[in-house]
Amino acid sequence: MNKPLPIDHALLDLYEQHKGEPERMSPADRDKLKEAWALLDELLMDLHMVRHGYAHAGYAKHLDRRIDAHCADEHVAERLRALWQ
């Protein structure tokens, strides 16, 4: 499995534009972004679980490190975190 593309503003723009539904994209874009989109979905679901108390503080710290590692820069990471505020 290839490493997913880093999460950047362009991916977040597409995610918001298509309301998180990859089926709304063209098949070519969907195939190209499949792994990055899945990672973004996973991180957003984990943020949801942390913010609603379904995960402990240690997992929240782990999630913060994962978000920082997969985002292109700190501005993208802040924007990703803000999607669930």
C-alpha positions as CSV (number, residue, x, y, z in Angstrom):
1,M,0.0,0.0,0.0
2,N,1.3,3.4,-0.9
3,K,1.6,6.2,1.6
4,P,-1.4,8.5,1.2
5,L,-0.9,12.0,-0.2
6,P,-0.5,14.6,2.5
7,I,-3.7,16.3,3.6
8,D,-3.6,19.8,2.2
9,H,-5.9,22.7,1.6
10,A,-6.9,21.4,-1.8
11,L,-8.0,18.1,-0.4
12,L,-10.0,19.8,2.4
13,D,-11.6,22.1,-0.2
14,L,-12.7,19.0,-2.2
15,Y,-13.9,17.3,1.0
16,E,-16.0,20.3,1.9
17,Q,-17.2,20.8,-1.7
18,H,-18.4,17.2,-2.0
19,K,-19.7,17.1,1.6
20,G,-17.4,14.2,2.5
21,E,-19.0,12.0,-0.2
22,P,-16.4,10.7,-2.7
23,E,-19.2,9.5,-4.9
24,R,-19.8,13.1,-6.0
25,M,-16.3,13.3,-7.6
26,S,-15.4,12.0,-11.0
27,P,-14.2,8.4,-11.0
28,A,-10.6,9.5,-12.0
29,D,-10.4,12.0,-9.0
30,R,-12.0,9.4,-6.7
31,D,-9.4,6.8,-7.6
32,K,-6.5,9.3,-7.3
33,L,-7.6,10.5,-3.9
34,K,-8.9,7.2,-2.5
35,E,-6.3,6.7,0.2
36,A,-6.0,10.3,1.2
37,W,-9.8,10.6,1.4
38,A,-10.0,7.5,3.6
39,L,-7.3,8.8,5.9
40,L,-9.1,12.2,6.1
41,D,-12.4,10.4,6.9
42,E,-10.7,8.3,9.6
43,L,-9.1,11.4,11.3
44,L,-12.4,13.3,11.2
45,M,-14.2,10.3,12.8
46,D,-11.6,10.0,15.5
47,L,-11.9,13.8,16.2
48,H,-15.6,13.3,16.5
49,M,-15.1,10.5,19.0
50,V,-12.6,12.4,21.1
51,R,-14.8,15.6,21.2
52,H,-17.8,13.6,22.3
53,G,-16.0,11.8,25.0
54,Y,-15.7,8.3,23.4
55,A,-11.9,8.3,23.7
56,H,-9.5,8.9,26.5
57,A,-7.0,11.8,26.8
58,G,-4.1,9.6,25.7
59,Y,-5.8,8.8,22.5
60,A,-6.5,12.5,21.9
61,K,-2.8,13.2,22.2
62,H,-2.1,10.3,19.7
63,L,-4.7,11.7,17.3
64,D,-3.1,15.2,17.5
65,R,0.3,13.7,16.6
66,R,-1.3,11.7,13.7
67,I,-3.0,14.9,12.4
68,D,0.2,16.8,12.5
69,A,2.1,14.0,10.8
70,H,-0.4,13.7,7.9
71,C,-1.1,17.4,7.2
72,A,1.0,19.5,4.9
73,D,1.5,22.2,7.5
74,E,0.1,23.5,10.8
75,H,-2.6,25.7,9.0
76,V,-4.0,22.6,7.3
77,A,-4.0,20.8,10.7
78,E,-5.8,23.6,12.3
79,R,-8.4,23.7,9.5
80,L,-8.9,19.9,9.8
81,R,-9.5,20.2,13.5
82,A,-12.0,23.1,13.0
83,L,-14.2,20.9,10.7
84,W,-15.7,19.4,13.9
85,Q,-16.0,22.5,16.0
